Amino acid sequence: MNIPFTKMHGLGNDFIVIDSREVRLENIPALAQRLCDRRFGIGADQILLLEKSGAADFRMRIFNVDGSEVEMCGNGIRCLAKYVWDRNLSRKDILDIETLAGIIRPEKAGDMVKVDMGEPVFDAEKIPVHLAHPSSFIPHPSGGIVDYPLQIEDKEFRITCISMGNPHAVIFIDNVDEFPVSYYGPMIEHHQMFPKRTNVEFIEVIDPSAVKMRVWERGSGETMACGTGASAAAVAAHLKGLVGRNIVVHLLGGDLMLDWAGDNRVYMTGPAVEVFEGVFRS
């Protein structure tokens, strides 16, 4: 069977978008592994499936390079929204997209896409995070896990844990450009304190309105950008008093604008780009 696809990216975080509303795909985890392979497949960080929804305008499913399905992807949902609008699948300027993290609402913002990422979650059980010594842990006034010590080999990290529909461990460092993300990232991702693994953001604060970030994504490795990770980073940096509520996050692939607004919801604005279309044989 020949299945059309569209290659897209948000700041270099790239996706294979498949309209599967009328197509039955078999063994999706294996399919994701095959298609995302950069030498033997199309090449991408994730595949995005556009599906029908009984609760929203559309449903988005997300599968990583390793075949695992994840709850939410900020760059991905911007790309999915652009895919919908460019093909006139909806005339609405604000879409309701069902995800495993709930209903997410991307909206048109000129040449870019603004996404209501929802409220950050700080509760350890909901992130989820298993603390080694919960009885001795003193939570941040927000109720969150801020600057919790995590020993990885010879290095102690201070992590701030947040869920933006998926789990994140945010770590502040002095020089993000020279940091060995690919060495420490997978060890933190798979640490026993994260029962569903975690995304890991390494953050360097530039000034009160900007941070620089590199990210190790759960199931995909280091990527050029991560929308939920940038959202978590913005929240974590504000909780620590390092930035304001409206900041720019500089990523390897470009910039995202983040606003942790007065309604406690995080709004992310950034680009979505279509690269090419093609057909693969399943």
C-alpha positions as CSV (number, residue, x, y, z in Angstrom):
1,M,0.0,0.0,0.0
2,N,1.3,3.5,-0.9
3,I,0.9,6.0,1.9
4,P,1.4,9.8,1.3
5,F,3.4,11.7,3.9
6,T,4.7,15.3,4.4
7,K,8.1,16.1,5.9
8,M,7.8,19.2,8.2
9,H,9.9,20.8,10.9
10,G,9.6,23.3,13.8
11,L,13.1,24.9,14.3
12,G,14.8,21.8,13.0
13,N,12.8,19.4,15.2
14,D,11.5,17.4,12.2
15,F,8.5,15.2,11.7
16,I,6.9,12.8,9.2
17,V,3.2,13.8,9.1
18,I,0.7,11.2,7.9
19,D,-3.0,11.8,7.5
20,S,-4.3,8.5,8.8
21,R,-7.9,9.4,9.1
22,E,-8.8,7.0,6.3
23,V,-5.8,4.7,6.5
24,R,-5.2,1.8,8.8
25,L,-1.5,1.6,9.7
26,E,-0.1,-1.7,11.0
27,N,2.5,-2.0,13.7
28,I,3.0,1.8,14.1
29,P,6.0,1.5,16.6
30,A,8.0,-0.5,14.0
31,L,6.9,1.8,11.2
32,A,8.1,4.8,13.2
33,Q,11.5,3.2,13.7
34,R,11.8,2.5,10.0
35,L,10.6,5.8,8.7
36,C,12.6,8.0,11.2
37,D,15.9,6.3,10.4
38,R,18.1,8.9,8.8
39,R,20.0,6.5,6.7
40,F,17.6,3.8,5.7
41,G,14.3,5.7,6.0
42,I,12.9,9.2,5.4
43,G,14.6,10.6,8.6
44,A,12.9,12.5,11.4
45,D,12.7,12.9,15.2
46,Q,9.1,11.6,15.3
47,I,6.1,10.7,13.2
48,L,2.9,12.5,13.7
49,L,-0.4,10.9,12.8
50,L,-3.5,13.0,12.0
51,E,-6.6,11.1,13.1
52,K,-10.3,11.6,13.6
53,S,-11.5,12.6,17.1
54,G,-14.7,12.3,18.9
55,A,-13.7,15.0,21.4
56,A,-12.0,17.6,19.2
57,D,-11.4,18.7,15.6
58,F,-8.6,16.2,15.2
59,R,-6.4,13.9,17.1
60,M,-2.6,13.8,17.1
61,R,-0.6,10.7,17.9
62,I,3.2,11.0,18.3
63,F,5.8,8.2,17.9
64,N,9.5,8.6,18.6
65,V,12.5,7.3,16.8
66,D,12.6,4.3,19.1
67,G,8.9,3.5,18.5
68,S,7.6,4.7,21.8
69,E,4.4,6.8,21.8
70,V,4.5,10.0,23.8
71,E,1.8,12.4,25.2
72,M,2.6,15.7,23.5
73,C,5.0,17.6,21.3
74,G,4.9,21.4,21.1
75,N,6.8,21.7,17.8
76,G,4.8,18.9,16.4
77,I,1.4,20.3,17.1
78,R,2.5,23.6,15.4
79,C,3.4,21.5,12.3
80,L,0.2,19.5,12.5
81,A,-1.9,22.7,12.7
82,K,-0.1,24.2,9.6
83,Y,-0.7,20.9,7.8
84,V,-4.4,21.2,8.5
85,W,-4.7,24.8,7.5
86,D,-2.6,24.5,4.3
87,R,-4.8,21.7,3.1
88,N,-8.1,23.5,4.1
89,L,-9.0,20.7,6.4
90,S,-10.5,23.3,8.7
91,R,-11.4,26.9,8.4
92,K,-11.0,27.6,12.2
93,D,-8.2,29.9,13.3
94,I,-8.0,28.1,16.6
95,L,-8.0,24.3,16.5
96,D,-8.9,21.8,19.2
97,I,-6.4,18.9,18.9
98,E,-6.8,15.8,21.0
99,T,-3.6,14.4,22.4
100,L,-2.6,12.0,25.2
101,A,-2.0,15.2,27.2
102,G,-5.5,16.5,26.7
103,I,-7.0,19.0,24.3
104,I,-4.3,21.4,23.0
105,R,-5.2,24.6,21.1
106,P,-2.9,25.9,18.3
107,E,-4.0,29.2,16.7
108,K,-2.8,31.3,13.8
109,A,-0.4,34.1,14.7
110,G,0.6,35.7,11.4
111,D,3.3,33.6,9.8
112,M,3.7,31.6,13.0
113,V,1.6,29.4,15.2
114,K,0.7,30.1,18.9
115,V,-0.1,27.2,21.1
116,D,-1.9,27.2,24.4
117,M,0.3,24.6,26.1
118,G,-1.9,24.4,29.3
119,E,-0.9,24.7,32.9
120,P,2.4,23.4,34.2
121,V,2.1,20.4,36.6
122,F,4.3,20.3,39.7
123,D,2.9,17.3,41.6
124,A,5.5,14.6,41.7
125,E,3.0,11.7,41.2
126,K,1.5,13.4,38.2
127,I,4.8,14.2,36.4
128,P,5.7,11.4,37.4
129,V,8.8,11.5,39.6
130,H,9.8,9.1,42.4
131,L,11.9,11.0,45.0
132,A,14.5,9.0,46.8
133,H,13.8,10.6,50.2
134,P,10.3,12.2,49.9
135,S,10.0,12.6,53.7
136,S,13.0,14.9,53.8
137,F,12.2,16.9,50.7
138,I,11.0,20.4,51.2
139,P,8.9,21.5,48.2
140,H,9.2,24.9,46.6
141,P,6.4,27.4,47.5
142,S,4.8,26.4,44.2
143,G,4.6,22.9,45.5
144,G,7.1,21.8,42.9
145,I,10.4,20.0,42.8
146,V,13.0,22.7,42.4
147,D,16.8,22.2,42.6
148,Y,16.4,18.6,43.7
149,P,19.9,16.9,43.9
150,L,20.5,14.1,41.4
151,Q,23.9,12.3,41.4
152,I,25.0,11.0,37.9
153,E,28.4,9.3,38.2
154,D,30.8,12.0,39.4
155,K,28.4,15.0,38.9
156,E,25.6,16.3,41.0
157,F,22.8,18.0,39.1
158,R,20.1,20.2,40.6
159,I,16.9,19.4,38.7
160,T,13.6,21.1,38.5
161,C,10.8,18.7,37.5
162,I,7.7,19.8,35.6
163,S,5.1,18.2,33.4
164,M,3.8,20.1,30.3
165,G,1.7,17.1,29.4
166,N,4.9,15.0,29.4
167,P,7.8,14.8,32.0
168,H,10.7,17.2,32.0
169,A,13.8,17.6,34.2
170,V,15.3,21.1,33.8
171,I,18.9,21.7,34.7
172,F,20.7,25.0,34.8
173,I,24.3,25.2,33.7
174,D,26.9,27.8,32.9
175,N,27.9,27.0,29.4
176,V,25.3,25.0,27.4
177,D,27.3,25.1,24.1
178,E,30.1,23.0,25.6
179,F,28.1,20.7,27.8
180,P,28.1,17.0,26.9
181,V,24.4,16.6,26.4
182,S,24.6,13.3,24.6
183,Y,26.6,11.8,27.5
184,Y,24.5,12.8,30.5
185,G,21.2,13.1,28.7
186,P,20.4,9.4,28.3
187,M,21.5,8.6,31.9
188,I,19.1,11.1,33.3
189,E,16.3,10.1,30.9
190,H,16.5,6.5,32.1
191,H,17.2,7.2,35.8
192,Q,15.1,5.2,38.2
193,M,13.4,8.3,39.7
194,F,11.6,8.8,36.3
195,P,9.2,5.8,36.0
196,K,8.1,6.9,32.5
197,R,11.6,8.3,31.6
198,T,12.0,12.0,31.1
199,N,13.0,14.7,28.7
200,V,16.0,16.6,29.9
201,E,16.6,20.4,29.3
202,F,20.0,22.0,29.8
203,I,19.6,25.7,30.3
204,E,21.9,28.7,30.3
205,V,20.3,32.0,31.4
206,I,21.4,34.9,29.2
207,D,19.4,37.7,30.9
208,P,16.0,38.1,32.5
209,S,14.3,37.9,29.1
210,A,16.2,35.1,27.4
211,V,17.7,31.6,28.0
212,K,19.7,29.3,25.8
213,M,18.6,25.6,25.7
214,R,19.7,22.2,24.5
215,V,17.5,19.2,25.0
216,W,17.7,15.5,25.2
217,E,14.3,14.2,24.2
218,R,12.9,11.0,25.7
219,G,13.0,8.3,23.0
220,S,14.6,10.6,20.3
221,G,18.0,11.8,21.7
222,E,19.2,15.4,21.3
223,T,17.0,17.4,19.0
224,M,17.3,20.9,17.6
225,A,14.2,22.1,19.5
226,C,11.5,21.0,21.9
227,G,8.3,23.0,22.4
228,T,7.2,21.3,25.6
229,G,10.8,21.5,26.9
230,A,11.1,25.2,26.1
231,S,7.8,25.7,28.0
232,A,9.1,23.7,31.0
233,A,12.4,25.7,30.9
234,A,10.5,29.0,30.9
235,V,8.5,27.9,33.9
236,A,11.5,26.5,35.8
237,A,13.6,29.6,35.2
238,H,10.8,31.9,36.5
239,L,10.2,29.7,39.6
240,K,13.9,30.1,40.4
241,G,13.6,33.9,40.0
242,L,16.0,34.0,37.0
243,V,13.7,35.4,34.3
244,G,10.3,37.1,33.9
245,R,7.2,35.4,32.6
246,N,7.7,36.4,29.0
247,I,11.0,35.2,27.5
248,V,12.7,34.0,24.4
249,V,14.2,30.5,24.4
250,H,17.2,30.2,22.0
251,L,17.5,26.6,20.7
252,L,19.9,25.0,18.2
253,G,17.2,25.4,15.5
254,G,16.0,28.9,16.3
255,D,13.9,30.8,18.8
256,L,10.6,30.2,20.5
257,M,8.6,32.9,22.4
258,L,7.2,31.7,25.7
259,D,4.7,33.5,27.9
260,W,3.6,32.0,31.3
261,A,0.6,34.2,31.5
262,G,-1.5,35.4,34.4
263,D,-4.1,32.7,33.8
264,N,-1.3,30.2,34.7
265,R,-1.2,28.8,31.2
266,V,1.9,28.7,29.1
267,Y,1.7,30.1,25.6
268,M,4.3,29.2,23.0
269,T,4.8,30.9,19.6
270,G,7.0,29.7,16.8
271,P,7.3,28.7,13.2
272,A,6.2,25.5,11.4
273,V,7.7,24.7,8.0
274,E,6.8,22.2,5.3
275,V,9.8,20.7,3.6
276,F,8.5,18.2,1.0
277,E,5.8,15.6,0.2
278,G,6.3,12.0,-0.8
279,V,4.9,8.5,-0.8
280,F,6.2,5.4,1.0
281,R,5.2,1.8,0.5
282,S,4.1,0.1,3.7
